[in-house]
Amino acid sequence: MKNLNIHFYQNLGKLFYAMAASDNTVREEEFTVLKEIVKSQWLDIDPIEDDFNTDAAYQIEVVFDWLNNQDDLNATSCFNDFIAYKNEQKHFFTDKIKQLILKTARAIASSFSGINKSELIMLAKLNIELNKI
């Protein structure tokens, strides 16, 4: 179970990176909003810790930051990775978790001068995918 939760948070990092990168630019405001939401809401989800005895929810930030520092990754592949993970691990996606995922994605999308077309499209796809569970 522990490994699944670490992977769960890592896949959320991919999703939230995809949301920020959907317009081909990741802005500092997007990462700042993500860090605030991780701290205020994701840390309370469960008591799982990573190998360094840190709350596993911080894996969201770690993966987001790592992806943001790569040159060859794109938003679509990260989004698709998350959807594949979601389809394999449906039991993690309770209504509460799905609501928090959408809330976080919307906050990232709207953190810099409102939600643009590419972010709106990705939010719509995410909403559809999460409702399939």
Helices and strands as residue ranges (DSSP letters): H 2-21, H 28-40, G 42-44, H 58-68, H 75-88, G 90-92, H 95-110, H 117-131
